[in-house]
């Protein structure tokens, strides 16, 4: 059976009942909470604040991952790194001094991640690999999350996984996008460690079905042997 983890995409939950949603996700067996932080510039939407993520950490022991969809993300790092967030990922496309920002994250004791948009050349990532713990591959446009993953996204997972293995880096690959069980299976087969899933998506992790996450895991694990 393929080994992988599932992270909940927190932008899709009911923010008016955030603590209750977190407890529900815990009962389903989710492995991590994935928070998009956005400034309305890198993408037109706004996301979670550092204070909101800190408040969630007060009610859960689940690992929390802050995904910064922010121009000049180093502006946000001082406040964010004071919170108990576990992993901070910034976009290679949004940061001029990527090495400096990643070093700040690492020096704070957090896991450092690098996120990459679907059309960004993978060569932009290579020189940062020795500095990171997590690589977040977006499988679709972040402002159009309902669009299915293009086939080329799966090949990007394979290429980067092989590069990581060849250089013996201790890096986990996350895939963030609209992931059906079949898409998730392809990502896992090609080397993804963690899938970011929509906890309110009836085709994946349904909010009213306590067994939905386990069913999704089983489907992905089974399909990863055949896709």
N, C-alpha and C positions, 0 to 999 in steps of 0.2 A: 504494500500500500504506500502511495506517495505521502510524504510528510510535509505538511504546510500549515500555516496559521491563517486565521481570518480576523481582519480588523473592521470595525464598524465605522462607516462614513457618517460622522455625527451631524453633518449639515442637513441630513434628511430626517432627523428625529424631531419630535415635538418639543420645541424649546421652552414652552410654557410649563412642561412637566419633565424637565431635564433629569432631575435626580431619579424620578420614577423610571424613566427610559433607561438610565444607566443600570439600575437594579434589574430591570427586565433583561437587558443584554447580558448581565452577569449570569442570570439564571439560565440563559440559553447557551452559555459556554463560550461567549466571544472572547478572543485572545487579547485584543487591544482596541483602544478608542482612537480614531483618526480625526483630528480637527483641522479644518482648512482655515487659515488666517489670511484674509484678503483685505486690500486697501482701496479697492475701487479703481485702481490704476493698472496694475498688471493684468487683472481681469476686472470686468465692470461690477461684479458683486462685492459685497462686504462679508466678512466671516467672523469667526470667534476672536475674542480678545484674550490677552494673557490672563487677565483677571478671571474670565469665565472658565478657562482651562484649570486655573488654580483652584477655583471653587469646586469643579468636578472632582479633582484629586482629593478633596476633603471627604468625599462620600464613596470613594472606591479605591481599591488596591490595584485595579487594572492598569497596565502600562498605558500612558497617554503620549501620542505622537502629534506634534505641531507641524503642519505642512504650510510653509510660508509662501503664499501666492502674492508676493509683495515686492514692489520695486525698492531697491536699496534695503534689503531685509536687515542689514546690520543696524539700521535705526531702531528696530524693534527688539534686538537681542538683549540689551541691558535689562529691560523689564521682564522679558520672557524667561531669561535664564535665572531669575530670582524665584520663579515658581517651581513646583515639584514635577514639572513635565519631564518625561523620560527621554524623548527623542525629539530633535529639532531638525527639520529638513528645509533647505532653501533651494531656490531655482538657479541653475547655472546661467539661465538667460537673464536673470534679474539683478545680478550682483557683479559689480566691477571687480572687487577684490575678494574673490571666492575663497582663496586660501586663508586670508586673514579672518574672514567670518567663520569658516569651518574650525579654525584653530581656537577662536573664542568659545565656540560651543564645546569643543573637546576639553579645553582648559577648565570649563565650569563643571565637568564631571558628567555631562549629558552625552548621549549618543548623537553623533553628527551624521546628517543625511544630506544627500544631493538629489534634487528632483529634476526631471528632464521632460520637456514637452514632446509630443509625438513626432514633430518634424525637425527637431534639433539634431544636428549631426552628432553621432556618438563619439567622435574624436574630441569633442569639447569636454568630455567626461574623463578621458584617460588620465590626464595629469593630476586629477583630484582623487583618484581611487585610493592612493595610500593614506589619505586623510579622513576617510569616511567609514562609518559602520553600516550605513543603510543607503541603498540606491532606489529611488522611487521613480518608476517608469509610468508616465501617464499614457494610457492606451487610447485616449480620445481627448478631444478639445475640452478643457475644463469648463468652458461656458456652454458646452453642448453635451452634458454627461449622458443624455439618453441615446446618443448616437452609438451604434455598435462599433466595437473595436475593428479597425482595418487589419487585414492579414499581416501587413508589414510589422505590426506591433509585436507579434509573437516572435518574429525573427530577431527583433531587437533584444528580447529577453534572452534568446539563445546565444547571440553574439556576446553580450555582456557577461553572461554566466560563464562562458568558456574563457573569456579574458580574465575574470576573477579567479577561476580555478587554476589557470595557467600560471598566474602570478602569486598564487597562494594567499590572496587577500581574505580577511575575515569580514566579508560584506554580505549582507542579506538583501535580496531584491524584493521590493514590493511592486505590485501592479495595481494601479488605481484607474478605474474606468468602469464602463458597464460590462460586468462579467457574468455571462450566463455560466452554467455549470460546464458547458463544453469549452467556452473561452478560458475559464479558470483552469480547466484540465490541461489545455495546451500550455498555458503559462507555467503551471507546476511542472509539467513534463520537460519544459525547456529550461527550468532552473529557478522559477520564482519561489520564494520562501513564504511570502505573505500576500493574501488577496484582500483588497479593500472592497467590502461588500455593502450594499444598500440595505440597512436593516428594515426598511419599510417596503421593499420590493417583493411583491407576491411570488415572483419567479425565483427569488433567491431566499432571503431570510425574512419571512413574513412576521409582522408584529404580533399577530393573533395566534400563531402556530408555534408552540413551545418546542416542537421537534424539527422546525424548518431548518435551523442552522445545521443540526446533525445530518439531516437528509442532504443538504447542499454539500457538506463535507464528503459524505459517502459517494454522491454522484461525481464530484470532482475527482476523488481518489480512484473510482472505478474507471471513469472515462480517460484519465491520464495514462492508463495502460494501453489504450487503443487508438486515441486520436493521432 
